[in-house]
Amino acid sequence: MGKKQSTILFKSGVMIVLFIMMTFVAGHFYPAQAASDKTYQSLKLFSDVLEEIERNYVDKVDTNTLIQNAIKGMVGNLDPHSAFMPPRAFNELQDDTKGEFGGIGIVITMKKGILTVISPIDGTPAYRAGIKAGDVIIRINGKSTMDMALWESVKMMRGPKGKKVSITIIRKGKPEPMTYTMKRENIPLESVRSATLKPGYAYISVTNFRANTASEMKQALKKLENENVPLKGLILDLRNNPGGLLTQAVAVSDIFLNHGIIVSIKGRLPEDTEVFNAHANKIKRNYPMIVLINGGTASASEIVAGALQDQKRALIIGTTSFGKGSVQTVKALRDGFGLKYTIARYYTPSGRSIQAEGIKPDIKVRYSLAKKIMGKKAKFPFERMLREKDLKHHLKAEKQKQGKKNSKSNNPDVKKMEKNIKQKTKSGFINMDRLMRDSQVNRALDILTGYEVFNRLKCVNTRNN
């Protein structure tokens, strides 16, 4: 590079830093053309604009802030899940997979620049207050969210336990904005919750995939499988699960699979391409499974649903999932900054890319909550949930023995278990009354019990023939 060309970039100390940083980025992604005229001309244009603003803008500007905003815009326009994060935002990200934080329990995203709810987390203040998927958050503690970065909104909603936070939302079908004031609570690390619906039939909910989700799953299964009545069926609830760690999604899938592919990820670089396979388990789990999904089922939870569906291990019930079929990595940068960016797409065992498409259920069942009102039942359906394909800049998919008829057992152990079911499941935010009025859970339970009945009939017919 000649002296004449260099003088433009050496006019301020900031320019030197910018040049080194941008040359490194260009060299990393385009090693064969790092010094190409096209790349240099683009960098020169950027430096010209920055210098002009720095010299002549009506107010004095902070050049570092301008550069950071430029990087943020560059990364933010790649796809909805890539982001350049200042130190505070990068620290907040660490709480998503480890550590406990005070908050209201809500999963959010930016939909075309608008702060939108993906899903509330079961049992949290947002869930109890009635926040719904698809709600648009327009104010937090009275401050407008217009042009607010995602990390800034997260920062405002998190805080010490017991302190109040208010959010104002707009909901489809409601003429006026609604404001909810909630007390922050410690959002628990526990991501797996379990219950016995009735003797022999279990329910496990996974709210997200954190560092210890697979071990929690094994503990829950050990407890359920060691009860007095053998496990005849399992409902795995992945509804409103926004995802989390890829490794934990693979580990949870591996618990229920003994062989075959769980998921494969394919990136532009060879090191970003990998196939994850299942391994033979010491504990044989041959009982039938049903997985519940909806529009809030995203990312890592879609990996689990897709693996169990393609490997014919579970029946998928509910509505189409979110459709986030991409994999992100997080890189720590200098001075506490961080970069989260997409490195690959993932594919289910059959080779499906569900990016912006979602996992489609084997049996479509919409959510409704049966409620007794004056002796009658009424149903209240959820609004359509936001999905990956609704997000701005979303990536495109790349095509490539017979028992007695009476269900009430004379076995005193079974009677005791039936009596104590509600007591055993009060922990872990599982509301049994609400769960048993859930249309999707009830449909899953009906299918599992029906499957067991047909198996008994088949055994009887086999003996008779």
C-alpha positions as CSV (number, residue, x, y, z in Angstrom):
1,M,0.0,0.0,0.0
2,G,1.5,3.3,-1.0
3,K,2.1,6.5,1.1
4,K,-0.7,8.3,-0.7
5,Q,-3.2,5.6,0.1
6,S,-2.0,5.4,3.7
7,T,-2.4,9.0,4.5
8,I,-6.2,8.8,4.5
9,L,-6.2,6.2,7.2
10,F,-3.5,7.8,9.3
11,K,-5.3,11.1,9.8
12,S,-6.5,10.1,13.3
13,G,-5.5,7.4,15.8
14,V,-9.0,5.9,15.4
15,M,-8.4,5.5,11.7
16,I,-5.4,3.4,12.4
17,V,-7.4,1.1,14.7
18,L,-10.2,0.9,12.1
19,F,-7.9,0.0,9.3
20,I,-6.2,-2.8,11.2
21,M,-9.5,-4.2,12.4
22,M,-11.2,-4.1,9.1
23,T,-8.1,-5.5,7.3
24,F,-8.1,-8.4,9.7
25,V,-11.8,-9.1,9.2
26,A,-11.4,-8.9,5.4
27,G,-8.3,-11.1,5.5
28,H,-10.0,-13.7,7.7
29,F,-13.1,-14.1,5.5
30,Y,-11.4,-13.5,2.2
31,P,-7.8,-14.7,2.6
32,A,-7.2,-14.9,-1.1
33,Q,-8.5,-11.4,-1.8
34,A,-7.6,-9.4,1.3
35,A,-5.9,-6.7,-0.6
36,S,-8.3,-6.6,-3.5
37,D,-9.2,-3.3,-5.0
38,K,-12.9,-3.9,-4.3
39,T,-12.4,-4.5,-0.6
40,Y,-10.0,-1.6,-0.3
41,Q,-12.3,0.8,-2.0
42,S,-15.1,-0.1,0.4
43,L,-12.9,0.5,3.4
44,K,-11.7,3.8,1.9
45,L,-15.3,4.9,1.5
46,F,-16.1,4.0,5.1
47,S,-13.0,6.0,6.3
48,D,-14.0,9.0,4.2
49,V,-17.5,9.1,5.7
50,L,-16.2,8.7,9.2
51,E,-13.6,11.4,8.7
52,E,-16.2,13.8,7.2
53,I,-18.6,13.3,10.1
54,E,-15.8,13.6,12.7
55,R,-14.7,16.9,11.2
56,N,-17.9,18.7,10.1
57,Y,-21.0,17.2,11.9
58,V,-23.0,19.9,13.7
59,D,-22.1,18.4,17.2
60,K,-19.0,16.8,18.4
61,V,-19.2,13.1,17.9
62,D,-17.7,10.1,19.7
63,T,-15.8,8.3,17.0
64,N,-15.6,5.1,18.9
65,T,-19.4,5.0,19.3
66,L,-19.8,5.6,15.6
67,I,-17.5,2.7,14.7
68,Q,-19.2,0.4,17.2
69,N,-22.6,1.3,15.7
70,A,-21.3,0.6,12.2
71,I,-20.1,-2.8,13.3
72,K,-23.4,-3.4,15.0
73,G,-25.3,-2.5,11.8
74,M,-23.0,-4.7,9.7
75,V,-23.5,-7.8,11.9
76,G,-27.1,-7.1,12.5
77,N,-27.9,-7.2,8.8
78,L,-26.5,-10.7,8.4
79,D,-29.4,-12.5,10.0
80,P,-31.7,-12.1,13.1
81,H,-29.4,-14.2,15.3
82,S,-26.0,-12.5,14.7
83,A,-25.1,-9.6,16.9
84,F,-22.1,-7.4,18.0
85,M,-22.3,-7.0,21.7
86,P,-20.8,-4.4,24.0
87,P,-19.4,-5.7,27.3
88,R,-22.7,-5.4,29.3
89,A,-24.6,-7.4,26.6
90,F,-21.9,-10.0,26.4
91,N,-22.0,-10.5,30.2
92,E,-25.8,-10.9,30.0
93,L,-25.4,-13.6,27.4
94,Q,-23.4,-15.7,29.8
95,D,-26.5,-15.8,32.1
96,D,-28.5,-17.5,29.4
97,T,-26.6,-20.8,29.9
98,K,-25.1,-20.5,33.4
99,G,-25.8,-18.6,36.5
100,E,-29.1,-17.4,38.0
101,F,-30.6,-14.0,37.2
102,G,-33.5,-11.9,38.3
103,G,-36.1,-11.3,35.6
104,I,-39.7,-11.8,34.5
105,G,-39.1,-15.0,32.4
106,I,-39.7,-13.9,28.8
107,V,-38.0,-14.9,25.5
108,I,-37.9,-12.0,23.0
109,T,-36.6,-11.2,19.5
110,M,-36.5,-8.4,17.0
111,K,-39.1,-8.8,14.3
112,K,-38.4,-6.2,11.6
113,G,-36.9,-3.9,14.2
114,I,-39.9,-4.4,16.6
115,L,-39.4,-6.0,20.0
116,T,-41.6,-9.1,20.0
117,V,-42.3,-11.9,22.4
118,I,-41.4,-15.4,21.2
119,S,-42.7,-17.0,24.4
120,P,-43.1,-16.6,28.1
121,I,-41.3,-19.3,30.2
122,D,-43.7,-21.5,32.2
123,G,-44.1,-20.6,35.8
124,T,-42.5,-17.2,35.6
125,P,-44.0,-13.8,36.3
126,A,-44.5,-13.1,32.6
127,Y,-46.3,-16.5,32.2
128,R,-48.6,-15.9,35.2
129,A,-49.3,-12.3,34.2
130,G,-50.6,-13.5,30.8
131,I,-47.9,-12.3,28.4
132,K,-48.4,-14.2,25.1
133,A,-46.3,-15.2,22.1
134,G,-46.6,-12.5,19.4
135,D,-47.1,-9.6,21.9
136,V,-45.2,-6.5,20.8
137,I,-43.4,-4.7,23.6
138,I,-43.6,-0.9,23.0
139,R,-42.4,0.4,26.4
140,I,-40.3,-0.9,29.3
141,N,-40.7,1.1,32.6
142,G,-42.3,3.8,30.5
143,K,-39.3,4.1,28.0
144,S,-40.0,3.5,24.4
145,T,-38.4,0.4,22.8
146,M,-38.2,2.1,19.4
147,D,-34.6,1.8,18.2
148,M,-33.7,0.0,21.4
149,A,-31.2,-2.8,20.9
150,L,-32.2,-6.3,22.0
151,W,-29.6,-6.5,24.7
152,E,-30.7,-3.1,26.1
153,S,-34.3,-4.4,26.5
154,V,-33.0,-7.5,28.2
155,K,-30.9,-5.4,30.5
156,M,-33.9,-3.3,31.5
157,M,-36.2,-6.3,32.2
158,R,-33.6,-8.1,34.3
159,G,-32.7,-6.9,37.8
160,P,-32.8,-7.7,41.5
161,K,-35.4,-10.2,42.8
162,G,-38.5,-8.5,44.2
163,K,-38.1,-5.2,42.3
164,K,-40.9,-4.3,39.9
165,V,-40.7,-3.8,36.2
166,S,-43.5,-2.8,33.9
167,I,-43.9,-3.5,30.2
168,T,-46.5,-2.1,27.8
169,I,-47.6,-4.4,25.0
170,I,-49.7,-4.3,21.9
171,R,-51.6,-7.5,21.2
172,K,-53.4,-8.5,18.0
173,G,-57.1,-8.2,18.4
174,K,-56.9,-5.7,21.3
175,P,-57.6,-2.0,20.5
176,E,-55.5,-0.5,23.2
177,P,-52.0,-1.1,24.6
178,M,-51.9,-3.1,27.8
179,T,-49.4,-2.5,30.7
180,Y,-48.3,-5.3,33.0
181,T,-46.4,-4.7,36.2
182,M,-44.5,-7.6,37.6
183,K,-42.1,-8.4,40.4
184,R,-38.8,-9.9,39.2
185,E,-38.0,-13.4,40.4
186,N,-34.9,-15.5,40.2
187,I,-35.3,-17.4,37.0
188,P,-34.4,-21.0,38.1
189,L,-31.5,-22.9,36.5
190,E,-33.7,-26.1,36.6
191,S,-34.8,-26.7,33.0
192,V,-36.5,-30.1,33.4
193,R,-39.8,-30.5,35.2
194,S,-41.6,-33.8,35.6
195,A,-44.9,-35.2,36.8
196,T,-46.9,-38.4,36.7
197,L,-50.2,-37.8,34.9
198,K,-51.6,-41.1,36.0
199,P,-50.1,-44.5,36.9
200,G,-47.7,-45.6,34.2
201,Y,-47.8,-42.3,32.2
202,A,-45.3,-39.6,32.7
203,Y,-44.9,-36.0,31.6
204,I,-41.5,-34.1,31.3
205,S,-41.2,-30.5,30.3
206,V,-37.9,-29.0,29.1
207,T,-38.0,-25.2,29.3
208,N,-34.6,-24.6,27.7
209,F,-31.3,-26.3,27.1
210,R,-28.7,-25.2,29.7
211,A,-25.4,-26.7,30.7
212,N,-27.0,-29.4,33.0
213,T,-30.2,-30.2,31.1
214,A,-29.2,-33.7,30.1
215,S,-28.2,-34.7,33.6
216,E,-31.5,-33.3,34.9
217,M,-33.4,-35.3,32.3
218,K,-31.7,-38.5,33.4
219,Q,-32.5,-37.8,37.1
220,A,-36.2,-37.1,36.2
221,L,-36.4,-40.4,34.1
222,K,-34.7,-42.4,36.9
223,K,-37.4,-41.2,39.4
224,L,-40.3,-41.8,37.0
225,E,-39.0,-45.2,35.8
226,N,-38.4,-46.5,39.3
227,E,-42.0,-45.9,40.5
228,N,-44.1,-48.8,41.5
229,V,-46.0,-49.0,38.2
230,P,-43.8,-49.5,35.0
231,L,-43.7,-46.6,32.6
232,K,-46.0,-47.3,29.7
233,G,-45.7,-43.9,27.9
234,L,-43.9,-40.5,28.1
235,I,-44.9,-37.1,27.0
236,L,-42.0,-34.8,26.3
237,D,-43.1,-31.2,26.3
238,L,-40.9,-28.8,24.2
239,R,-43.5,-26.1,23.7
240,N,-42.3,-22.5,24.2
241,N,-38.7,-23.9,24.5
242,P,-36.5,-21.3,22.8
243,G,-33.5,-23.6,22.6
244,G,-30.0,-23.2,24.1
245,L,-26.9,-25.3,23.9
246,L,-26.5,-27.6,20.9
247,T,-24.5,-30.1,22.9
248,Q,-27.3,-30.5,25.4
249,A,-29.9,-31.0,22.7
250,V,-27.7,-33.8,21.3
251,A,-27.2,-35.3,24.7
252,V,-31.0,-35.3,25.5
253,S,-31.8,-36.9,22.1
254,D,-29.1,-39.5,22.8
255,I,-31.0,-40.6,25.9
256,F,-33.8,-41.9,23.8
257,L,-31.9,-43.1,20.8
258,N,-29.5,-46.1,20.5
259,H,-28.1,-45.6,17.0
260,G,-28.3,-43.4,13.9
261,I,-27.8,-39.7,13.3
262,I,-29.1,-37.1,15.7
263,V,-28.3,-34.0,13.8
264,S,-25.7,-32.8,11.3
265,I,-24.4,-29.2,11.0
266,K,-23.0,-27.9,7.7
267,G,-21.1,-24.6,7.4
268,R,-19.0,-22.9,4.7
269,L,-15.8,-24.0,6.4
270,P,-14.8,-27.6,6.9
271,E,-14.3,-27.1,10.7
272,D,-17.9,-25.9,11.0
273,T,-19.3,-29.2,9.6
274,E,-20.0,-32.1,11.9
275,V,-22.3,-35.1,12.3
276,F,-23.6,-36.1,15.8
277,N,-24.6,-39.8,16.2
278,A,-26.5,-41.6,18.9
279,H,-24.9,-44.2,21.2
280,A,-26.3,-47.4,22.7
281,N,-27.8,-46.8,26.1
282,K,-27.3,-49.1,29.1
283,I,-30.9,-48.4,30.1
284,K,-33.5,-49.6,27.5
285,R,-36.3,-47.2,27.0
286,N,-38.8,-48.9,24.7
287,Y,-41.9,-47.2,26.0
288,P,-43.8,-45.0,23.4
289,M,-43.1,-41.3,23.4
290,I,-45.0,-38.2,22.2
291,V,-43.3,-34.8,21.8
292,L,-45.3,-31.6,22.1
293,I,-44.2,-28.6,20.0
294,N,-45.6,-25.2,19.0
295,G,-44.5,-21.9,17.5
296,G,-42.3,-21.2,20.5
297,T,-40.3,-24.4,20.0
298,A,-37.0,-23.2,18.5
299,S,-33.4,-24.0,17.8
300,A,-32.1,-26.7,20.1
301,S,-35.6,-28.0,21.0
302,E,-36.3,-28.4,17.2
303,I,-33.1,-30.5,17.0
304,V,-34.6,-32.9,19.6
305,A,-38.0,-33.0,18.0
306,G,-36.5,-33.5,14.5
307,A,-34.2,-36.3,15.6
308,L,-37.0,-38.2,17.5
309,Q,-39.4,-37.7,14.6
310,D,-37.0,-38.8,11.8
311,Q,-35.7,-41.8,13.8
312,K,-39.4,-42.9,14.3
313,R,-38.8,-42.8,18.1
314,A,-41.6,-40.4,18.9
315,L,-44.9,-39.0,17.6
316,I,-44.9,-35.2,17.2
317,I,-48.1,-33.4,18.3
318,G,-49.0,-29.7,18.3
319,T,-48.4,-27.0,15.8
320,T,-45.5,-26.1,13.5
321,S,-42.3,-25.1,15.3
322,F,-40.4,-21.8,15.0
323,G,-38.1,-22.8,12.3
324,K,-34.6,-21.7,13.5
325,G,-32.3,-24.1,11.7
326,S,-29.1,-22.3,12.1
327,V,-26.2,-22.7,14.5
328,Q,-24.4,-19.7,16.2
329,T,-21.0,-19.4,17.9
330,V,-19.9,-16.8,20.4
331,K,-16.5,-15.2,20.2
332,A,-15.0,-13.0,22.9
333,L,-13.4,-9.9,21.5
334,R,-11.0,-7.4,23.0
335,D,-12.1,-5.0,25.7
336,G,-15.0,-7.2,26.8
337,F,-16.9,-7.0,23.5
338,G,-18.5,-10.1,22.0
339,L,-19.6,-11.4,18.6
340,K,-22.4,-13.9,18.1
341,Y,-22.7,-15.0,14.6
342,T,-24.1,-17.9,12.5
343,I,-21.6,-20.5,11.4
344,A,-23.8,-23.3,10.0
345,R,-27.2,-24.7,9.2
346,Y,-28.3,-27.9,10.9
347,Y,-30.1,-30.8,9.3
348,T,-32.3,-33.5,10.8
349,P,-31.4,-37.2,10.4
350,S,-33.3,-37.4,7.1
351,G,-31.4,-34.4,5.7
352,R,-34.1,-31.8,6.2
353,S,-33.2,-28.2,6.8
354,I,-36.0,-26.7,8.8
355,Q,-34.7,-23.2,8.5
356,A,-37.7,-20.9,8.2
357,E,-39.9,-24.0,7.7
358,G,-40.1,-25.5,11.2
359,I,-40.8,-29.0,12.3
360,K,-44.3,-30.0,11.2
361,P,-46.3,-32.2,13.6
362,D,-47.4,-35.7,12.7
363,I,-50.8,-34.8,14.2
364,K,-51.8,-31.2,14.3
365,V,-53.5,-30.2,17.5
366,R,-54.1,-26.6,18.4
367,Y,-53.7,-25.4,22.0
368,S,-56.8,-24.7,24.1
369,L,-57.5,-24.7,27.8
370,A,-60.8,-26.2,28.8
371,K,-62.4,-24.3,31.6
372,K,-65.6,-25.1,33.4
373,I,-68.0,-22.2,33.4
374,M,-71.5,-22.9,34.8
375,G,-71.2,-26.6,34.0
376,K,-70.1,-26.0,30.4
377,K,-66.6,-26.1,28.8
378,A,-65.1,-23.2,26.9
379,K,-61.9,-23.1,24.9
380,F,-59.5,-20.3,24.5
381,P,-57.0,-20.7,21.6
382,F,-53.6,-19.0,21.6
383,E,-52.8,-16.4,18.9
384,R,-50.6,-17.6,16.0
385,M,-47.0,-17.6,17.2
386,L,-44.1,-15.7,15.7
387,R,-41.8,-18.0,13.8
388,E,-38.3,-17.8,12.2
389,K,-39.7,-17.0,8.7
390,D,-41.3,-13.8,10.1
391,L,-37.9,-12.4,11.1
392,K,-36.1,-9.8,9.0
393,H,-33.0,-11.2,7.2
394,H,-33.9,-14.8,8.1
395,L,-31.8,-17.4,6.3
396,K,-33.4,-19.5,3.6
397,A,-33.6,-23.2,3.8
398,E,-30.9,-25.0,1.8
399,K,-32.6,-27.8,-0.3
400,Q,-30.9,-30.8,0.1
401,K,-49.8,-59.2,30.0
402,Q,-53.6,-58.2,29.8
403,G,-54.7,-56.2,32.8
404,K,-58.2,-55.7,34.3
405,K,-60.6,-53.5,32.5
406,N,-61.1,-51.5,35.6
407,S,-58.4,-48.8,35.6
408,K,-58.6,-48.6,39.4
409,S,-56.1,-51.1,40.7
410,N,-56.5,-53.1,43.9
411,N,-52.7,-52.8,44.4
412,P,-52.3,-50.7,47.5
413,D,-49.1,-49.2,46.1
414,V,-50.9,-48.0,43.0
415,K,-53.7,-46.5,45.1
416,K,-51.2,-44.7,47.2
417,M,-49.4,-43.3,44.2
418,E,-52.7,-42.1,42.7
419,K,-53.5,-40.3,45.9
420,N,-50.2,-38.6,46.0
421,I,-49.8,-37.5,42.4
422,K,-50.8,-33.9,43.0
423,Q,-48.6,-33.6,46.0
424,K,-45.5,-34.9,44.1
425,T,-45.9,-32.5,41.2
426,K,-46.4,-29.2,43.0
427,S,-42.7,-28.4,42.7
428,G,-41.0,-27.2,39.5
429,F,-43.8,-24.8,38.5
430,I,-46.1,-27.6,37.2
431,N,-49.7,-26.7,37.6
432,M,-51.4,-30.0,37.5
433,D,-54.9,-28.6,37.2
434,R,-53.9,-26.5,34.2
435,L,-51.9,-29.4,32.7
436,M,-54.9,-31.7,32.8
437,R,-57.1,-29.2,31.1
438,D,-54.5,-28.7,28.3
439,S,-55.9,-29.9,25.0
440,Q,-52.5,-31.0,23.6
441,V,-51.5,-32.9,26.7
442,N,-54.9,-34.6,26.9
443,R,-54.7,-35.6,23.2
444,A,-51.2,-37.0,23.8
445,L,-52.3,-38.9,26.9
446,D,-55.3,-40.4,25.0
447,I,-53.0,-41.6,22.2
448,L,-50.6,-43.2,24.6
449,T,-53.3,-45.0,26.6
450,G,-55.0,-46.1,23.4
451,Y,-51.7,-47.5,22.1
452,E,-51.3,-49.5,25.3
453,V,-54.9,-50.9,25.0
454,F,-54.4,-51.9,21.4
455,N,-51.1,-53.7,22.4
456,R,-53.1,-55.7,25.0
457,L,-55.7,-56.6,22.4
458,K,-53.0,-57.6,19.9
459,C,-51.4,-59.9,22.6
460,V,-54.8,-61.5,23.3
461,N,-55.6,-62.1,19.7
462,T,-52.1,-63.6,19.1
463,R,-52.7,-66.1,21.9
464,N,-56.2,-66.9,20.7
465,N,-55.0,-67.6,17.2
